[in-house]
Amino acid sequence: SSVNVLELLGRVKASLQKRGSRTIVGLGRTFRALDSYDGNRKVDADEFQVGLRENGVDLTKKESDALLSFFDKNGDGHVDFDEFLVGIRGELNDKRREIVLRAYDKFDKDGSGEITIEDLQGVYSVDMHPKFQNGEMTEEEIFEEFLTNFGDKNKDGVITKDEWLEYYSAISSNIDNDEHFVLLMKTAWKLD
């Protein structure tokens, strides 16, 4: 019997979202690590299944292969994991993308397309952060997590526009309501 890929994709999304946006960011990190030997941003069938399993998604070989071939655009037996991540978490819609880029541009003073960690200090407000509100985390803890999560991938203290968009796509996938997402961005980054 054939596997219903869309139903499968739904299951994968649900099980990742249950574990929160960090899992979706983590998935990107897992795939990058699996891919590190050749750096082509693709994983093969085995790596794909392992990567999902490491993030709490248990699929049979058959299901994993069906999902892989769904995302395998050129039929080479690999999945481009940027495409896969977009498939999992969805793109930012225009409204969300606009506010995310506005926040980015606010810091990228010289228009270089890069933000340094120093740019963020003193401008990011944690007041709206759910874990700050419920006392689970301190401001400092949130800030540290924040920088780690931004996937400053090469640890150079610089956040690129792509890293920024990737981070907020993952956050966005856990917030159903556009207005709420926009409010969160405006409050966090003091945008008017």
Residue frames as qw, qx, qy, qz and C-alpha x, y, z in Angstrom:
[[0.000, 0.889, 0.458, 0.000, 0.00, 0.00, 0.00],
 [0.404, 0.521, -0.043, 0.750, 1.27, 3.46, -0.80],
 [0.359, -0.417, -0.464, 0.694, 2.05, 5.96, 1.91],
 [0.072, 0.901, 0.364, 0.223, -0.04, 9.13, 2.10],
 [0.554, 0.181, -0.183, 0.792, 2.75, 11.71, 2.11],
 [0.136, -0.581, -0.024, -0.802, 0.64, 14.71, 3.09],
 [0.769, -0.565, -0.194, -0.228, -0.80, 12.85, 6.04],
 [0.842, -0.102, -0.218, 0.483, 2.73, 11.81, 6.92],
 [0.304, 0.418, -0.095, 0.851, 3.98, 15.38, 6.67],
 [0.465, -0.653, -0.115, -0.587, 1.17, 16.43, 8.98],
 [0.879, -0.421, -0.210, 0.079, 2.27, 13.82, 11.52],
 [0.680, 0.114, -0.171, 0.704, 5.89, 14.96, 11.32],
 [0.006, 0.564, -0.011, 0.825, 4.88, 18.60, 11.78],
 [0.654, -0.628, -0.162, -0.389, 2.63, 17.78, 14.72],
 [0.880, -0.328, -0.203, 0.276, 5.27, 15.77, 16.48],
 [0.513, 0.231, -0.128, 0.817, 7.90, 18.49, 15.97],
 [0.160, -0.600, -0.063, -0.781, 5.57, 21.29, 17.03],
 [0.762, -0.570, -0.290, -0.102, 4.64, 19.41, 20.16],
 [0.776, -0.261, -0.148, 0.555, 8.28, 19.73, 21.11],
 [0.155, -0.879, -0.093, 0.441, 8.40, 23.43, 20.30],
 [0.476, 0.872, -0.111, -0.043, 10.13, 25.79, 17.91],
 [0.253, -0.730, 0.626, 0.107, 13.55, 24.86, 19.25],
 [0.745, 0.023, 0.662, 0.085, 13.02, 21.41, 17.79],
 [0.652, 0.717, 0.237, 0.066, 12.51, 22.85, 14.34],
 [0.094, 0.909, -0.406, 0.015, 15.64, 24.96, 14.72],
 [0.563, -0.462, 0.686, 0.001, 17.31, 21.83, 16.13],
 [0.838, 0.344, 0.424, 0.019, 16.26, 19.84, 13.09],
 [0.475, 0.863, -0.151, 0.082, 18.17, 22.23, 10.88],
 [0.212, -0.771, 0.592, -0.093, 21.16, 21.87, 13.16],
 [0.780, -0.134, 0.610, -0.034, 20.94, 18.06, 13.12],
 [0.790, 0.559, 0.238, 0.081, 20.81, 17.95, 9.34],
 [0.250, 0.904, -0.335, 0.095, 23.71, 20.36, 9.04],
 [0.455, -0.592, 0.662, -0.065, 25.74, 18.12, 11.35],
 [0.835, 0.133, 0.533, 0.014, 24.87, 14.97, 9.37],
 [0.646, 0.746, 0.125, 0.108, 25.79, 16.79, 6.20],
 [0.249, -0.901, 0.269, 0.232, 29.07, 18.20, 7.50],
 [0.707, -0.219, 0.531, 0.413, 31.31, 15.79, 5.62],
 [0.463, 0.276, 0.522, 0.661, 30.53, 17.21, 2.20],
 [0.042, -0.456, -0.193, 0.868, 28.58, 20.35, 3.00],
 [0.005, -0.169, -0.642, -0.748, 26.20, 20.10, 0.05],
 [0.395, 0.026, 0.300, -0.868, 23.18, 20.82, 2.29],
 [0.769, 0.027, -0.400, -0.497, 21.64, 17.48, 1.35],
 [0.443, -0.330, 0.789, -0.271, 21.10, 14.27, 3.26],
 [0.377, 0.089, -0.839, -0.382, 20.58, 10.77, 1.94],
 [0.681, -0.358, -0.466, -0.437, 17.80, 8.37, 2.95],
 [0.699, -0.256, -0.571, 0.345, 19.57, 6.95, 6.00],
 [0.257, 0.027, -0.289, 0.922, 20.71, 10.33, 7.30],
 [0.359, -0.338, -0.252, -0.833, 17.21, 11.65, 6.74],
 [0.729, -0.412, -0.512, -0.191, 15.63, 8.94, 8.87],
 [0.618, -0.182, -0.461, 0.611, 18.30, 9.32, 11.58],
 [0.092, 0.195, -0.082, 0.973, 17.91, 13.12, 11.60],
 [0.532, -0.427, -0.297, -0.668, 14.17, 12.84, 12.12],
 [0.772, -0.345, -0.527, 0.083, 14.55, 10.18, 14.81],
 [0.476, -0.021, -0.389, 0.788, 17.06, 12.30, 16.72],
 [0.152, -0.143, 0.081, -0.975, 14.37, 14.99, 16.87],
 [0.373, 0.116, 0.707, -0.590, 11.67, 12.69, 18.16],
 [0.703, 0.363, -0.103, -0.603, 10.04, 11.69, 14.87],
 [0.430, -0.207, 0.875, 0.082, 9.95, 7.93, 14.48],
 [0.704, 0.439, -0.154, -0.538, 9.11, 6.82, 10.97],
 [0.887, 0.031, 0.443, 0.125, 9.38, 3.40, 9.39],
 [0.393, -0.253, 0.560, 0.684, 11.95, 3.06, 6.62],
 [0.262, 0.494, 0.723, 0.405, 9.11, 3.00, 4.13],
 [0.047, -0.920, -0.372, 0.110, 7.55, 6.20, 5.50],
 [0.351, -0.711, 0.220, 0.569, 10.89, 7.95, 5.68],
 [0.390, -0.023, 0.660, 0.642, 11.69, 6.98, 2.08],
 [0.183, 0.706, 0.639, 0.243, 8.27, 8.15, 0.89],
 [0.161, -0.931, -0.148, 0.293, 8.83, 11.51, 2.57],
 [0.423, -0.474, 0.432, 0.639, 12.31, 11.74, 1.12],
 [0.358, 0.241, 0.683, 0.589, 11.15, 11.13, -2.44],
 [0.057, 0.872, 0.486, 0.001, 8.42, 13.75, -1.97],
 [0.179, -0.928, 0.089, 0.313, 11.13, 16.34, -1.22],
 [0.577, -0.253, 0.552, 0.547, 13.69, 14.89, -3.60],
 [0.409, 0.742, 0.057, -0.528, 13.19, 17.41, -6.38],
 [0.381, 0.658, -0.540, -0.362, 15.83, 16.14, -8.81],
 [0.972, 0.065, -0.093, -0.205, 15.52, 12.41, -8.11],
 [0.446, 0.577, -0.638, 0.246, 19.08, 11.88, -6.88],
 [0.749, -0.266, -0.591, 0.135, 18.01, 10.06, -3.71],
 [0.360, -0.104, -0.423, 0.825, 18.82, 13.04, -1.47],
 [0.096, -0.874, -0.468, -0.087, 16.75, 15.73, 0.18],
 [0.260, 0.457, -0.142, 0.839, 17.87, 19.33, 0.23],
 [0.347, -0.455, -0.718, 0.396, 17.23, 20.12, 3.86],
 [0.054, 0.168, 0.095, -0.980, 16.52, 23.79, 3.35],
 [0.448, -0.118, -0.530, -0.710, 13.59, 22.74, 1.17],
 [0.502, -0.303, -0.808, 0.062, 12.60, 20.16, 3.74],
 [0.214, -0.294, -0.525, 0.769, 12.66, 22.68, 6.60],
 [0.258, 0.066, -0.138, -0.954, 10.52, 25.08, 4.60],
 [0.525, -0.180, -0.708, -0.437, 8.12, 22.20, 3.93],
 [0.451, -0.317, -0.757, 0.352, 7.99, 21.43, 7.63],
 [0.188, -0.476, -0.447, 0.734, 7.60, 24.87, 9.09],
 [0.281, 0.833, 0.461, 0.123, 6.26, 26.83, 6.12],
 [0.387, 0.336, 0.023, 0.858, 7.55, 30.13, 4.83],
 [0.032, -0.443, -0.388, 0.807, 6.85, 33.38, 6.64],
 [0.315, 0.744, 0.558, 0.191, 3.84, 34.98, 4.98],
 [0.344, 0.603, 0.088, 0.715, 4.26, 38.54, 3.65],
 [0.388, -0.839, -0.071, -0.375, 2.88, 40.22, 6.74],
 [0.820, -0.541, 0.076, 0.172, 5.24, 38.30, 9.04],
 [0.763, 0.186, 0.115, 0.608, 8.23, 38.56, 6.75],
 [0.153, 0.789, 0.083, 0.589, 7.80, 42.33, 6.55],
 [0.502, -0.828, 0.090, -0.235, 7.92, 42.79, 10.35],
 [0.897, -0.273, 0.137, 0.319, 10.81, 40.32, 10.73],
 [0.630, 0.381, 0.125, 0.665, 12.86, 42.22, 8.15],
 [0.095, -0.878, -0.038, -0.467, 11.94, 45.55, 9.72],
 [0.720, -0.682, 0.125, 0.041, 13.39, 44.32, 13.00],
 [0.846, 0.014, 0.173, 0.505, 16.51, 43.14, 11.18],
 [0.406, 0.647, 0.133, 0.632, 17.01, 46.43, 9.38],
 [0.377, -0.905, -0.040, -0.195, 16.66, 48.32, 12.63],
 [0.726, -0.590, 0.257, 0.242, 19.93, 46.77, 13.80],
 [0.735, 0.179, 0.338, 0.559, 21.76, 46.47, 10.56],
 [0.066, -0.848, -0.106, 0.515, 22.69, 50.13, 10.80],
 [0.087, -0.583, 0.503, 0.632, 25.21, 50.17, 7.97],
 [0.774, 0.448, -0.018, -0.446, 23.12, 47.98, 5.68],
 [0.037, 0.549, -0.820, -0.158, 25.88, 45.39, 5.51],
 [0.805, 0.015, -0.473, -0.358, 23.44, 42.48, 5.74],
 [0.629, -0.041, -0.689, 0.356, 24.93, 41.41, 9.07],
 [0.466, -0.783, 0.021, -0.412, 24.06, 42.03, 12.70],
 [0.405, 0.301, -0.728, 0.465, 26.63, 41.66, 15.45],
 [0.501, -0.467, -0.698, 0.208, 25.76, 40.52, 18.93],
 [0.233, -0.232, -0.274, 0.904, 26.67, 43.98, 20.24],
 [0.207, -0.198, -0.375, -0.882, 23.96, 45.42, 18.01],
 [0.522, -0.437, -0.674, -0.288, 21.37, 43.40, 19.90],
 [0.441, -0.315, -0.611, 0.577, 22.35, 44.22, 23.46],
 [0.035, -0.333, -0.290, 0.897, 20.20, 46.85, 25.09],
 [0.371, 0.130, -0.308, -0.866, 17.63, 46.82, 22.29],
 [0.497, -0.163, -0.805, -0.281, 16.02, 43.44, 22.73],
 [0.441, -0.321, 0.391, -0.741, 13.24, 43.39, 25.33],
 [0.204, -0.005, -0.979, 0.015, 12.30, 40.10, 26.99],
 [0.360, 0.013, 0.442, -0.822, 9.08, 41.44, 28.53],
 [0.761, 0.180, -0.111, -0.614, 6.80, 39.60, 26.10],
 [0.389, 0.296, -0.871, -0.048, 8.78, 36.35, 26.23],
 [0.781, -0.364, -0.326, -0.388, 6.40, 33.68, 27.61],
 [0.806, -0.144, -0.467, 0.334, 9.14, 32.09, 29.73],
 [0.209, 0.221, -0.326, 0.895, 10.09, 35.45, 31.21],
 [0.475, -0.388, -0.114, -0.781, 6.46, 36.19, 31.98],
 [0.862, -0.357, -0.270, -0.237, 5.97, 32.91, 33.84],
 [0.433, -0.779, 0.429, -0.145, 9.29, 33.18, 35.68],
 [0.987, 0.053, 0.104, 0.110, 10.81, 30.10, 34.04],
 [0.736, 0.231, 0.033, 0.636, 13.83, 32.01, 32.74],
 [0.270, -0.724, -0.080, 0.630, 15.79, 35.12, 33.65],
 [0.395, 0.879, -0.069, -0.259, 16.55, 37.89, 31.19],
 [0.104, -0.680, 0.689, 0.228, 20.15, 36.72, 30.95],
 [0.530, 0.003, 0.846, 0.051, 19.15, 33.11, 30.27],
 [0.586, 0.685, 0.403, -0.159, 16.76, 34.21, 27.55],
 [0.215, 0.888, -0.303, -0.272, 19.45, 36.36, 25.99],
 [0.269, -0.470, 0.817, 0.199, 21.98, 33.53, 25.93],
 [0.576, 0.273, 0.770, -0.017, 19.47, 31.09, 24.50],
 [0.441, 0.825, 0.167, -0.313, 18.43, 33.70, 22.02],
 [0.128, 0.781, -0.529, -0.307, 21.92, 34.10, 20.59],
 [0.360, -0.196, 0.904, 0.118, 22.50, 30.34, 20.50],
 [0.547, 0.475, 0.668, -0.170, 19.15, 29.81, 18.82],
 [0.381, 0.807, -0.101, -0.439, 19.84, 32.39, 16.21],
 [0.909, 0.209, 0.271, 0.240, 22.13, 29.75, 14.90],
 [0.083, 0.889, -0.424, -0.151, 25.16, 31.96, 14.74],
 [0.989, 0.132, -0.058, -0.042, 26.35, 28.84, 12.96],
 [0.738, 0.366, -0.309, 0.475, 30.05, 29.56, 12.75],
 [0.596, -0.664, -0.279, 0.355, 30.08, 31.29, 16.16],
 [0.486, 0.258, 0.054, 0.833, 31.53, 34.45, 14.66],
 [0.102, -0.487, -0.414, 0.763, 29.22, 36.73, 16.59],
 [0.210, 0.219, -0.317, -0.899, 27.48, 37.74, 13.39],
 [0.485, 0.391, 0.743, -0.244, 23.88, 37.01, 12.45],
 [0.052, -0.020, 0.600, 0.798, 23.09, 37.05, 8.74],
 [0.529, 0.079, -0.037, -0.844, 19.70, 37.91, 7.28],
 [0.665, 0.034, -0.682, -0.301, 19.20, 34.24, 6.36],
 [0.329, -0.051, -0.822, 0.461, 19.95, 33.11, 9.91],
 [0.222, 0.088, 0.347, -0.907, 17.50, 35.73, 11.18],
 [0.636, 0.082, -0.297, -0.708, 14.73, 34.62, 8.79],
 [0.581, 0.024, -0.813, -0.028, 15.36, 30.96, 9.60],
 [0.121, -0.060, -0.731, 0.669, 15.08, 31.64, 13.31],
 [0.369, 0.165, 0.264, -0.876, 11.84, 33.57, 12.98],
 [0.617, 0.063, -0.580, -0.529, 10.31, 31.05, 10.58],
 [0.439, -0.082, -0.868, 0.218, 10.72, 28.45, 13.31],
 [0.058, 0.180, 0.550, -0.814, 9.20, 30.77, 15.94],
 [0.440, 0.145, -0.178, -0.868, 6.43, 31.73, 13.54],
 [0.498, -0.031, -0.803, -0.325, 5.42, 28.12, 12.93],
 [0.289, -0.281, -0.828, 0.389, 4.28, 27.96, 16.57],
 [0.121, 0.390, 0.334, -0.850, 2.16, 31.12, 16.46],
 [0.335, 0.485, 0.782, 0.203, -1.11, 30.72, 14.58],
 [0.106, 0.902, 0.400, -0.125, -2.26, 34.30, 14.70],
 [0.529, 0.516, 0.081, 0.669, -0.58, 36.93, 12.48],
 [0.185, -0.865, -0.011, -0.466, -1.57, 39.83, 14.75],
 [0.777, -0.621, 0.090, 0.058, -0.06, 38.08, 17.75],
 [0.825, 0.067, 0.126, 0.546, 3.16, 37.40, 15.88],
 [0.295, 0.687, 0.082, 0.659, 3.40, 41.02, 14.74],
 [0.450, -0.840, 0.015, -0.302, 2.72, 42.27, 18.28],
 [0.880, -0.379, 0.088, 0.273, 5.39, 39.95, 19.64],
 [0.672, 0.304, 0.116, 0.665, 7.92, 41.30, 17.13],
 [0.035, 0.803, 0.072, 0.590, 6.99, 44.93, 17.76],
 [0.622, -0.768, 0.047, -0.146, 7.27, 44.53, 21.52],
 [0.890, -0.224, 0.108, 0.381, 10.48, 42.51, 21.46],
 [0.604, 0.177, 0.199, 0.751, 12.26, 44.85, 19.08],
 [0.076, -0.652, -0.252, 0.711, 10.56, 48.13, 20.09],
 [0.172, 0.200, 0.582, 0.769, 9.20, 48.75, 16.60],
 [0.284, 0.320, 0.326, -0.843, 6.46, 51.30, 16.10]]
